[in-house]
Amino acid sequence: MSQLQDHPLRYQMINELHARPFPVLSVPCRAAYLAIKPVSNAVGRDRDLDRAHLIALLDRYGAKHPQPGATHYFGDIGKFRLKWESHTEFVTYTIFAEGLSETPFDARDFEVFPSEWLGAAPGVVTSSALIRVEAEADDTVIEKKVDEWFVTESLAVSQVLDDSAVVAGDFRLDTAGHMRFAIFVTPEAGSRRVGRIVQRICEIETYKTMSMLGLTRVRELGPQIGEIDVRLNALMDDMTGIGSEPAETLEALLKVSSELEGILASSSFRFGATGAYEALVNQRTSILREERFKGRQTIAEFMMRRFDPAMRTVKSTETRMKTLAERAMRAGDLLRTRVDVERSAQNQKLLESMDRRADAQLKLQRTVEGFSVAAISYYAVNLLGYLSYPFAEGLGLSKGMTLAIVTPIVLALVFVMVRKMRNRLE
């Protein structure tokens, strides 16, 4: 093995599997979670700006810097622990603190992020959450707390990971603009399991929010797609109408097709990302292995009622756009076929006309050919007459008799010569 060379990316690929460990949390504790995303072109953003923003925060607390090009960071900032991760479209900051604040879900926990530092962020907030982790009390106390802290209409409460914890949240923004989640942990749950639960809750919230960007895109495209659908139906009706101009209809169809292709091209990434985020939400939810708590709806049921319809709307719109593009393409093909058939008929008529003109030219040529034989023969007979007169007088032949003898011979020779020339040309 010592003689074999390692693949240049071998260690990088292996270490990537262990690059983002779950936090290890003791109970009780609390967390403040923040996700930041550029408004546009998040995939092509300058990731050095993200790292520079992280370093600016670390420098405020005198903390160590991440490695150059790092996509994750975990370390101490003052009396808190910071977890930073860089994703395809966004970056996340999670602050972990031991103990509980006197006021449940106290927005002052976010003060670890200085306001001027937040103002210099290379993006906007897409998700933020306050998470409170308590030691488990009896079910009555848990019910009382969640009813006091959350909106009952959208509240989701469930036992997770083999009854090792109870998770609650209403997926609504509080007055400070943050989501709230409460986790009640049994004594048997280890600190690593607590960290995994907190991490999964943060991921569900973030990926859910990112998925909903697809719905906003669909709502923006709705009027435009509806207008294109009406135009396409009208153009297809024109195709079957009498007196329609195929060339004009084909040009309009090509315009519709180009518009649809442009919309699909500009929206393909968002639709693809929405599908990927949706899959992650469903995966993270299933990993929690939820069980119903006191007849309350679970997170999975909340997603099925509120989140899944939005995702189905995105998928149906994407399918509709692709169907419209295919319809426009098929209509264009049919119209091009119709135009080709009409052109073929026009070409057939043109060929028939050319055949008639060629036949007329042939007849005219044969008529002219007869005149040509007569004219050539006339001049040839006169020339031969002049040449043969001296010999004819010696033979006792008159001028008229000489011409009478020469004329048939000349006619026959001229006719044969002209016929051979025509055959050679044909």
Secondary structure, DSSP 8 states (H G I E B T S, - for coil): -TTS---TTHHHHHHHTTSS------SSEEEEEEEEE-SS--TTS-HHHHHHHHHHHHHHHT-----TT-SEEEEEETTEEEEEEE-SS-EEEEEEEES--SSTT-GGGGGGS-HHHHHT-SSEEEEEEEEEEEE---HHHHHHHHHHHS-GGG-EEEEETTTTEEEEE-----TTS-EEEEEEE-TTS-HHHHHHHHHHHHHHHHHHHHHHHHHHHHHHHHHHHHHHHHHHHHHHHHHHSTT--HHHHHHHHHHHHHHHHHHHHHHHHHHHHHHHHHHHHHHHHHHT--EESTT---HHHHIIIIIHHHHHHHHHHHHHHHHHHHHHHHHHHHHHHHHHHHHHHHHHHHHHHHHHHHHHHHHHHHHHHHHHHHHHHHHHHHHHHHHHHHHHHHTT--HHHHHHHHHHHHHHHHHHHHHHHHHHH-
